[in-house]
Structure formats: C-alpha cells, structure tokens
Amino acid sequence: SYGLLKEEEFNWLLKEEVHAVLKQLQEILKEASRRFAVPSPGMESQLKQENFILGSSTEVQFSTTSEKKATSQTDNSIKTMSFSPVCFQIQDARNHVNQALQLLSSRDESYHFKTGAEVNKLMDAVMLQLTRARNRLTTPATLTLSELASSGLMKMFTPPMPGDVVVNFYINLSKLCLTVYQLHVLQPNTTKNFKPAGSSVLHNPGAMFEINNTKFEVSHVHKVECVVPWLNDTLVFFTISLQLCQQLKDKISVFSSFWNYRPF
C-alpha cells in the first residue's frame, strides 16, 4: 500500500540518508576547522602565516595558527604591537565549530535513528552552534570607550600604548578591522557638558568617556580594514552547513505529515 511504501521510504531516510548528510556536514565543518587551524582527528592542522595591509599606513601580520598574533606599525607614535590572541571572536567561533563536530561524531554510522524527532533534535543542536559561530564573526561586540580603554586589548600591546590612544581590533564578516581613537583630556572647566558615550562598534569624534577620574574626548578616529579570504571561506561553510541541516529537517517534516500518530 501507499502508506507501507512511505514507511519504507522513511525508514530508508532514517537509516541511510541521515547518515549521508551527517557525513557531509562533518566533512564541511572539518574544512572550516582547518581554516581556524583547529586540529581534527586524522587530519593535520593547516598552519600558515599571512600578511595583510590595513590601509596605506598600517601593516598587520596575521597568523592562522591557534596562537594568533599580529604586529602593527602606523605612522604616528604607535610602534610594534602584538596581540595574543588576535580576537576572542575567533576563539569563540572555533569553539562552536568544535561543539558542532562533537555533536555529529556522537552519532556515527552504526547509530540507528528511531524517530524523525531524534534527527530534528540533533539538527537543532548543530544549527544552534553554527549560528552562534557565524554570529561571532558577523556581529562585533558593542563596547563603551571606557571598556575599550580598560580591555585586554590595551594590555596586549608591546610596548604599552600611549595614554592618549584607545584601539579596537575586531572581525566584521570577512574583514579584519582596526580602529584607533586619538584622545585629548577634558580640562575640569570644560566638563560641564560632559556626557559619556554609550556602547558602539564605532565611536565618532566628540565622543566622551571617563576612566580613573579623568575625562577624555575623542579628537580623531582612524579606521582601517582588509578582507581575510579564509574568514570568507568559513562563512560560506557555515551557510552551506545550515542549509543542509534545514533541508534534512524539511524532509523529516514531509514524512511526519503522513503519520500524525507517529512521534516524529
């Protein structure tokens, strides 16, 4: 009968196609993990070093090893600076990719999925990790100038940053972005109109903040950026993986409509 045929087709989906999709997802995410230089079982991590030019006056050396560092030179008083790690965004995204891979590897080919709901639960968990990984690269943190001034970024510069400069260094989509804020101290007799700026990815000249009982105003903002090809690759891998997960969920949904009495 038609119902029996559909049931056989659904059993084949649970037994064969689900594992084919899981294998494909693992291959794509292992490729993504290589971009982050995350060691994967049976695969040597890809260790490479790349140089990027941020604008015309700033050179950043960006290493894709797990211990990421960058050096920067600008034409003002900032000399060599080193970041280790370059960005918490990369660490967080990498961790979410690892968690997605662990979820997938927990259901190897010998595992038998009994219901569509079980497959959906796994896909939802994987999609959550992939969405979080993508969001860490596409949504830079919004910070106040006070937070930037006291952040770990300032402590990672060698030699130490001068007191009249605050920086932000982050990833936005496939771009590596460096923002340098030049500051001047607001004298006590000029602070009657003092209003601290709120959180933002990018602050404008005139923005004010206070730290250690001293009030500052941003006088100039310098922003430079460059495209990092492997970050672009990684975002594409995330998109493809999320589509595969959703397509599998859609197939499960089609079959579940045939048997409302079965716990899909």
N, C-alpha and C positions, 0 to 999 in steps of 0.2 A: 504494500500500500504506500501511498504518498507519505504518510506520517512515518512509516518504518524507514523509508528511503531517506527522509530528512534526518531521522535519528542516527542512521548510519553515517550520514554526511557530517553531522555534528560531532559524533564520536571520532571521526577521522580528523576533524578540525582540532579537537582537544588533544588527540594523540600525536598527530603529525605536524600540522601547520603551526600550532602554537610554538612548538619547539624550534621549528624552522625560523620563525620570527624572533624568538629569543636568541638564537644563534646569530642571526643577522644583527640584532641590537648589540650583542656583545662585541662583535667584530667592529662595528662603527664606534662604539664607546672606547674600545681599546685603542683605536686610531686616535680618538680625541685625547685619551690619556697620554699617548705618546707626544702630543703637542705640548702637554703640560710637563713632559718628562717624568711621568709617574711610572715607576717600574711595574710591569704586569707579569704574571706568571708565564714563563716560557717565552718572554719577549724582552729583548734588551731595550732599555730606555734610550730615547733619542737625545743625545747630548750635543748641543750645538750652541754657538755663540753668534749673536747678530749685532750689527751696529746700525743705529738709526740716527738720522739727523732731525732734530726737533727745531724746525725753523732754520734761520740762517746763522744764528749765533750760538746755538746750544747743541752739543753733541752728547748723545746718551748711548752708553754701551749696555745692551740688554741681553742677559744670559737666560736661556730657557732651561737651565738645569734647575733642580729643585731648590738649590741655594741661589736664589736670584739676586743679582747685584746690578747696580747701574752707576755710571760715573757721569758727571755733567760739568761742562765748562761754559760759562757765559762771559759776556764782555763787561760785566760790572764787577763788583767786589767779591762775587761768589767764585770760589776756586773749586778744586775737586771735591765732589760729594759722593758718598756711597750709601746705597740703600740695601738692607738685607733683612727681610725680603723686600722686593720692589713694591709689592702691593698685597694687602690682605685679601683683595678681591680674587687674585689668582689662587691663593691658598684655599679660600672658601669654595670657589668653583671646582677646583681639583678634588676637594673632599667630597663634594656632592656627586661628582662623576664616579669616584671610588665606591660610594654608597650604592649608586645605581648598579654598578658592576657586581657588587656583592649580592644584591637582591636577585639579579639574573642568574648568577652562578649557583645560588641556593636551590635552583630548580633545573638540574641537569636533565639529559635526555632520558634517563631511567625513571624520572619522576612522572607519575600519571595524574594529570589534572582531572578531577571528577566532575566539576561543575564550571559553568561559564562565570559564575560569581567569583570563583577562586582565581580565574585568569584575570578578571577585571580588577580584583584587589591587588594583584601583583602589578598590573599595568598602571594603576593609580599611584602606587608607591614609587614606581620607577619614574613616572611622569612628574611627580612632585619633586624628586631630586633633580631631574633635568631642568625643570622650570626654575628651581632655586639656583642652579648653576648658571643658567642663562641670565637670570636677573642680576646676579652678582657682577656680570660683565657689562650689562646694559644699563644698570641703574647705579651710578656713583653715589656714595654717601653724601648727604647734605650736612654740612658742618658749619658751626659758627667760627668766626675768626679767632675767638678765644680758644676754641677746641683745637684749631689748626696750630696755633702758636704753642700749645702745650702738648701736642700729639707726639707720638713716637717718631713721626717723620722728621721733626726738628732734631731729635736726638740721634738720628741715623747719619747726619751729615758729618763728614770729616774733611777739613777742620770744621768746628762748630759754626753754625750760621750767625751772621751779624745780627744785632738786636733790632735793626730796622727793616728786617725782611721776614716774611712768612711765606711758606710754599705749600702747594697742594700737588700731589702726584697721584694720578689715578687712571683707570681704564674706562673708556666710554665706547661701547660696542667694540670695534676692532681698532680703536685708536688709543695710543699712549699719550696722555695729556700731562703737561707740566705748567702750573700757574704760579707765578712769582708776584707777590704783593709787596710793593715798597711802601713803607710806613713813615709817618712823622708823628712825633709826640705832641699831643694837645696840651698847651700850657693851661695852668689852673684857671686863668682869667678868660679862657676861651671855651670852657666846658659847660657853660650854662645851657647850651642847646645840644648837649651830648645825648645821643640816642643809640644804644648798641644795636648793631645789625643782627638779624635773625639767621637761621640756618640756610645755607645755599650751596650749590655745587660751585658757582662762580659769583664772587663778590665784585661790586663796581667801585671805582674811585669815589671817595667820600664816605665809604662805609666806616663805621666806628666800632671800637671794642675796647674792653678794659681787661688788663691782666696784671697781677701783682701790684694793684693800686695805681697803675699808670694807664692813662687813656691814650689810645692811638687812633689815627685816621689813615685810611689807605690813600696814598697820593698817586700811585701809578699801578697799573695791572699789566703784566706781560704774560700772554698765554701762547704756548707753542705745542704742537702735536704732530704725530705721524702715524701712519697706518702700519699695524703689525700683521703681516699676512697670516701667521699661524693662528692668531686670535680670530680672524675672519673665517678660517677653516673650521675652527672649533664651533663657532656659532652656527655654521652650516650643518655640522654633525648633530648638534642639538636639535635643530629644526627637523632634520630627516628622522631622527630617533623618535621625536614626539609624534610625528606623522604616522610612523609605523605602529606605535602604541595605540593611537586613536583608531587607525584602520582595523586593528585586531579587535578592539572594543566594539567597533561598529558591526563587525561580522558576528560577534557573540550576540549583540543586540538583535540582529536579524533572526537568528535561530531562536532566541528566547521568546520572540513574539509568537512562535508556533506552539510552544508548550507553556502556557501560563501556570500550569500546575506543577511545573518542574522548577526547582530552586536555582535558576540561573543567576 
